[in-house]
């Protein structure tokens, strides 16, 4: 006696059934960035350089236009992600690539400055960064200074 066919038999494709509409794949597209400096703010400035440095060669970018970002955050680690994401948002809305960064903190208030230029054909585009994430987020003392780190979504 033959075994009855099951509608979910994995070993036999059903020719009357269309191929699946969705699937899954491995994804290793994120990138970890670090920045080091003598203060937490300097480390966060260096992390911004790292983030924009994957987008283009920062040595080729001229600090023609400045922008300011202000935010409130009690947690310095969360301030790192906020800082990086605000820089990305302002740069994207103005079609700028940024190359110089300054960040100051007074209590929970943060004020940052950045300078850069509009994207041009002469700037070689690297990897687009979509945002900074909380993954592996850290702001720690290291070797007499500070290190800021997180993963950015590319």
Buried (B, 14 or more C-beta within 10 A) or exposed (E): EEEEEEEEEEEEEEEEEEEEEEEEEEEEEEBEBBBBBEEBBBBBBBBBBBBBBBBBEBEEBBEEEEBEBEBEBEEBBBBBBBBBBBBBEBBEEEEBBBBBBBBEBEEEEBEBBBBBBEBEEEBEEEEEBBBBBEEEBEBEEBEEBBBBBBBBEB
